[in-house]
Amino acid sequence: MKEKKIVLIGIGNCGRRDDGLGWAFLDAIQDEQSIAKAELVYCYQLNVEDAELISTADVVVFIDAYQGELKNGCSFETCQPENNFSFTTHSLSPGVIVSLCSSLYNKQAMNYVLKIQGEEWELKEGLSKKAEQNLSSAIHEFKTNWIKRLNVLPIEY
């Protein structure tokens, strides 16, 4: 049986407080044995080229900070393709990247978005206390529930 190719894409900027949650998530799980073979990708923002990056994946999870309220400080959702391109490619959503991948490469992985609630966005390094709590919740949920639900990798406890 072929092993699934997993790509985890952390989006953010650790120089803007809680905007660095995507990167902080990848940093925190990089030594996790249950996802040891996943490809971890750090991005400031998504670009058109990311469609090629995900074209060879079986499972893709986009991890990003979220400006709004989320139950338990995080949510894990299916990422639906979006065809709403703007006049600039300076900031693309995960759904647009999924749509581009499908259109350009005729490929569609199991695509998900992990949103982690943040609350401070100024130019300063370090996560807010609330973002750290939400990051811990997201890591716990990812390791104990989401990996198993996706049947991505065998989990041994």
C-alpha positions in Angstrom: 0.0 0.0 0.0 1.3 3.4 -1.0 2.1 5.8 1.8 0.1 9.1 1.6 2.1 12.2 0.8 1.1 14.9 3.4 1.9 18.6 3.1 1.4 20.9 6.0 1.6 24.6 5.0 2.0 27.1 7.8 1.0 30.6 6.7 2.0 33.7 8.6 4.6 36.2 9.8 6.1 35.7 13.2 7.1 39.4 13.2 3.4 40.4 13.6 2.5 38.7 16.8 -0.4 36.2 16.4 0.0 36.2 12.6 2.8 33.8 13.3 0.5 31.0 14.5 0.8 28.9 11.3 4.6 28.8 11.7 4.4 28.2 15.5 2.1 25.2 14.8 4.7 23.7 12.4 7.5 24.4 14.9 5.6 22.7 17.7 4.8 19.5 15.7 7.9 19.0 13.6 9.2 16.3 15.9 5.8 14.6 16.3 6.3 10.9 15.3 2.8 10.5 14.0 3.5 13.0 11.2 7.3 12.5 10.9 7.1 12.0 7.1 4.9 15.1 6.4 6.4 17.9 4.4 6.3 21.1 6.4 6.2 24.3 4.4 6.5 27.8 5.9 4.9 30.6 3.8 4.4 34.3 4.5 1.4 34.2 2.1 0.1 31.8 -0.5 1.3 32.3 -4.1 0.3 30.9 -7.5 3.3 28.6 -7.4 1.8 26.8 -4.3 -0.7 25.1 -6.7 2.3 23.1 -8.1 3.5 22.4 -4.6 0.2 20.7 -3.6 -0.3 18.9 -7.0 1.7 15.9 -5.8 0.1 15.6 -2.4 -2.6 13.3 -1.1 -3.4 15.4 1.9 -2.9 19.1 2.4 -3.5 21.1 5.5 -3.2 24.9 5.4 -2.6 26.3 8.9 -3.2 30.0 9.5 -4.1 32.5 12.2 -7.7 33.6 12.3 -9.1 37.1 13.2 -12.4 36.2 14.7 -14.1 34.0 17.3 -13.7 30.2 17.1 -15.1 27.7 19.4 -12.2 26.2 21.4 -9.9 28.7 19.7 -9.4 26.6 16.6 -11.3 24.9 13.8 -10.4 22.2 11.3 -12.4 22.4 8.1 -12.5 21.0 4.6 -11.0 23.5 2.1 -13.3 24.0 -0.8 -12.0 25.3 -4.2 -12.7 29.0 -4.8 -12.7 30.7 -8.2 -12.7 34.3 -6.9 -9.4 35.6 -8.1 -8.7 39.2 -7.4 -6.9 41.7 -9.6 -3.7 40.9 -7.7 -2.1 37.7 -6.7 -0.5 39.3 -3.7 -2.7 37.4 -1.3 -4.4 34.2 -2.3 -6.7 32.0 -0.1 -6.2 28.3 0.3 -9.4 27.7 -1.7 -7.9 29.6 -4.7 -4.7 27.5 -4.5 -6.8 24.3 -4.5 -8.8 25.6 -7.5 -5.6 26.5 -9.4 -4.2 23.0 -8.6 -7.3 21.4 -10.0 -7.4 23.5 -13.1 -3.7 23.4 -13.9 -2.7 19.9 -12.9 -6.1 18.1 -12.8 -5.3 17.1 -9.2 -7.2 17.4 -6.0 -5.9 16.2 -2.7 -7.9 15.9 0.5 -7.6 19.6 1.4 -8.2 21.1 4.8 -7.7 24.4 6.7 -6.7 24.6 10.3 -7.7 28.0 11.7 -6.1 29.1 15.0 -7.7 32.2 16.7 -5.3 35.1 17.4 -6.0 38.5 18.9 -2.9 40.7 18.6 -1.4 41.7 15.2 1.0 44.6 15.8 4.7 44.6 14.6 6.2 42.6 17.5 7.6 39.1 17.9 5.9 36.5 20.2 2.4 35.2 20.5 -0.2 36.7 22.8 -1.2 34.6 25.8 -4.5 33.8 24.2 -2.9 32.7 21.0 -0.5 30.4 22.9 -3.6 28.8 24.6 -5.3 28.4 21.2 -2.2 27.0 19.7 -2.0 24.4 22.5 -5.6 23.5 21.8 -5.0 23.2 18.1 -1.9 20.9 18.6 -3.8 18.7 21.1 -6.8 18.4 18.7 -4.6 17.7 15.7 -2.6 15.0 17.5 -5.5 13.3 19.2 -8.4 13.6 16.8 -7.8 15.1 13.4 -4.9 12.8 12.3 -6.9 9.7 13.2 -10.1 11.0 11.6 -8.4 11.6 8.3 -6.8 8.2 8.5 -3.6 9.9 7.3 -1.1 7.9 9.3 -1.3 5.0 11.7 -1.3 6.4 15.2 0.2 4.3 18.0 -0.5 5.1 21.7 
